[in-house]
Amino acid sequence: VRTTTKLAAVLALFATVGIAGCAKSMAGPAVVSPGSEPTADEPEGLAEGDSAAELDARKDKLVEQLKDVEQMADTDPQVCEDLCSLATSICGMTLKLCSIADDHAGNDDYQNLCREAKRDCREAQEDCVACAESLASSGASATCEGAPAEKAEPVSSEPAPASEPAKDE
Amino acid sequence: VSALAKLARRVLLVAAVVTVSLSASACQEEHATTEEASPDARLLTHAVMDSTPTAEGLEYVRSVAQAHQRADDAGDRSAKVKALEDGLAIQAPANLGEAEILRLELAARLGETLLPDRAREARQVLAPMLSPDRSLPIDRASAQALGTLGDAALAEGDDALAAGSYARAIRMMNMLREELKP
């Protein structure tokens, strides 16, 4: 989803630049003379020019705009909800997996899977919290704030797991 | 007499050696059969590409949606199971990549409906679709089906399959998480 959003943003920016350039060339050269007052037929604002340095400056500006668009996509409430829902499911399954591993204390395969799952659970919860904080700071409605387990359904058919993150050993 | 006694002693000695050897062999065999299985957490994956819309594909999607609707409307569990089984029995058209995901969703829901008392049936539905040798689509449906298979295996006391399925489900969800991460 994020990749698509970014792609759409890039395309939108290129399209905007393209349309602006096209409109500009159709309307003929428009030059803003320094010191002159713009008339109704003249463009307002600063002349951007076509030199390498000016094109570079324009590119940098577009890159900045793209970053803004990316930031907006990153703080999409739906992304946070999905991240938190996944965190809940991952941690729920971690509890089940490690419960089984407890019955096979001498088997390294079970223990390694449990350890790996606990790490994944912790990272998933950190991502969820970071996303919610980013949402809150951007002023968007934070629909996935709070404990992940309270917001999302577990993937499995069993009752929702506890919201406590699995503790690493 | 002495020769006979010697012979008898040798026979007894050989018999004793054979008995000890057989016992040791039987003991080793027993030890081998009680060695516990380890979880298989291999996860092969692939991305599902959007397919070109066709009338056949659309019809399949509609039929699956109707199966889910019938399951929603079902008054009892057996009717729900029947609706979902019918949905799974629908032949998916070729070149419809999304069908794989729809089938996994149906199978996961069927498994959840069968659990906990019909865990063996749930496992029989899910295990072949989710074999570690098979590549699974990177989708929430795969994770959900793996989780349900884990539950079915756990209900049946197959800890290796349960742990392997949960671990694979977690790995699948990690992949989904990485796709979402800013």
Interface residues (C-beta under 8 A of the other chain):
Chain A: V1 R2 T3 D74 T75 V79 D82 L83 L86 A87 S89 I90 M93 T94 K96 L97 I100 A101 D103 H104 N107 D109 Y110 L113 E116 A117 D120 A124 D127 C131 S134 P154 V155 S156 S157 E158
Chain B: E36 S38 P39 A41 G111 E112 L115 R140 A143 Q144 G147 T148 G150 D151 L154 D159 A162 A163 G164 Y166 A167 A169 I170 M173 N174 L176 R177 E179 L180 K181 P182
